Amino acid sequence: MPMQSVFLQDTLKILKRAVEIGGFDEVVYDYLSRPMRVVAVSIPVKVNGSVKLFEGYRVQHNNALGPFKGGIRFHPEVTLEDDIALATLMTLKNSLAGIPYGGGKGAVRVDPKALKPSELEELSRAYVRAIYMAIGPEVDIPAPDVGTNPQIMAWMVDEYSKITGRNVPAVFTAKPIELWGNPVREYATGFGVVVMAREAWSSLFNGNLSGVRVSVHGFGNTGQWAAYWASKMGAKVVAVADTSGTVYDPNGIDVGKAMEIKNKTGKVINYPGGQRLAPDDALYVNADVLMPSAIENTIRADNVSKVKAKLIVEGANGPTTPEAEEYLTKRGVVIVPDILANAGGVIMSYLEWVENLQWMTWSEEETRSRLENILIGNFKRVLDEYGKIKREGVTMRDAAIVLAVSRVEKAMRLRGWI
Ligand code: GLU
């Protein structure tokens, strides 16, 4: 047996805990603690004139509720086991959101920043050639994740369409607007994170976001748009951070400027004002709300005591380890868990897929209001369940996973799997 990644171990730990809290049969844990199918491929790409083989996967975790659905990650350190953990979270996220999808996730072990655009295009196309027989609009629908973006989706949907000999818009989501995408998808994840922060702040801390200090750790697609919407909804964004460092300004950061600098120079640290701190300092600054929006295992046993926020809204998947969460819960800190907090992205993907299947589009306003309604409904259901379980040490994550598991469990029972 290979060593399990910490991320996979932690994911199984929180799943097991929720299965016990919810009183589900052991067979439900058996199903959800392993993926239904794993496609592992080797992807040849010419880099600087000579062929390099990249390791790629598509993990199809569970499809009791519908086609597998989840992003594709391009990251130099991603492992198959991390990908399994991410796919597991997608099954839970999609179930919780009430959308007709199972969970999946793809990954390629590569540093996309080290490739030329033509090499990145070739890698994206070659990945699709390697996995195309396992995906499809009614089978498995990928989207972006860390290290991938709408341009990559455009290459992928084109490659898939070429292979199958017809236009197939609904096989990938988060595509560019000109290629069957929807304008809301670009900012949907960050928007959802802030909607969750707003809902949680008003129900648990009795206030609106006006003047509330927010720190955003991670400044990719999720972090940038979370900061943008936080500031648009009246909060004061006091810190933003990427791997280059943290920009901290207790008087508030001009988020539009920070996004412009990040997209021009690649580093948020080039922002002209505020103080410059170490990358992880965004986790520890004086803020009311923290939005960890980078990757997994960010808030851990060894650094959790430095976190000062009262509310944590997880933009990333798996940013808080179970040990860190236990510590924070004892301190009265509330965590809006990833499968609830960052579901805006995949819910928007669902809306795009519905548009694509019908070859139609909604306006940006119409789409955003549909998205926001689904998000608010999700939050209310989790809060309600959280209130119902209310036992010492039980978290909002436990409540969210109990709800998510119960929907998958019902579907598996109806299908006769259990
Ligand atoms: N990668 C995103 C996530 O982790 C979105 C997936 C999707 O839109 O399918 O939820």
Boltz pocket constraint, residues with backbone or C-beta under 6 A from the ligand:
constraints:
  - pocket:
      binder: B
      contacts: [[A, 69], [A, 70], [A, 71], [A, 72], [A, 93], [A, 141], [A, 142], [A, 143], [A, 144], [A, 145], [A, 146], [A, 173], [A, 174], [A, 317], [A, 342], [A, 343], [A, 345], [A, 346], [A, 347], [A, 349]]
      max_distance: 6.0
